[in-house]
Amino acid sequence: NEIIVPTMIMAYMASNEIIELDDMTQLGSLFRANGWTLTTGVCTMLFSLLHYPCGTTSWTIYRETGSWKWTAFANLMPLGLAILVCAAVAQLSRLWGG
């Protein structure tokens, strides 16, 4: 999750290196110039918080349960929740004119 924003900065600035921006206003300007809105930012943060666990956690779930079904469920359930929450937030934002 902590690599999402630096990766996006690299992509938007067409750079092969991680670039450090001087302040948050530069980051905001970069994202707005590439079509981001407040809703986009909120949904990105929520999705990053809620989506499937890391590979180590998934492997531990498999080792503890011995089941690929529970491992798949443990990955797909938070992913589905993240999608539903982001869809709800985006819909509410549209309803409120955002």
N, C-alpha and C positions, 0 to 999 in steps of 0.2 A: 504493500500500500504506500509506503513512504517513497517509492520511486516513480509514482504516477505523475506528479507535477513536474519533476525534473525531466522526465522523458517527454512530456508534452512541450515543455519549453524548448528542448532540443529539436523536436519535430517542427514546431512553429518557426523557429529561427534557422532551420535547415543547417544545423550544426552537428558535428560528430563528437562534440565534447559537451559536458555539463557546464552550462553558463550560469554564473551567479549574478542575479539581478540586484541592483543597489537597494531597492525598496519595493514595497507592495504596490505602489502606484504603477510602477513599470510592469509588474506582473498583471495587474488589472487591465492596463492598456493593451498588453500583448494578447490577453484572452479576449477582450472585447473586439479587438481588431480581427480576430478569427471567429467571430460569431457567437461568443459566449454571452449568456445572460445570467442574472441572479439564479434563475431556476436551473440552468445548466450546472452552475457551481454547486448548488445545494444538492442536486441529484447525484453529481459525481462524488461528493463527500459521503452521502448516505449509502450509495452503492459500494464505495470503498470500505465502509464500516461493516456492511451487512453481508457481502458476498461470501462465497465458499472459503473454507479455511486453507491454510498453507499446506504444502505437500507433506511436511513433517507431521502436522496434525492428522492429515488424512492417512498417512502410513501408520501412525499410532492407533488410530481408530481401527484400521484393519488388523493390526497386530493384537489389539485388545479383544476385538469381537470375533476375529477369524472369518469375517463375512464381507464379501465384496458388496452385497446388497446394502448392509448397514453403512458401509463406507460411501457408497453412491448416494444413499439417502442423506448422510451427514454433509455431503457436498452440494446436493441438489436442493435440499430444503432451504438453507440460507440464501442460495442463489435465487430461488423462486421468491422468497421473501423480499430480497433486495429489489427484484424487478417489480413486484407489486407495490412496494413502498414508493419507489421512484415514479411509477406510473400514477399513483395517487397524488403525489406531490406535484407532478407536472400538470395533472388534470385540475387540481385545486388552483394552481398558479394561472392556468388559462381562464378558469372561471372568475378569478379576481382581477383579470386583465394584465397579468404579468408575463 
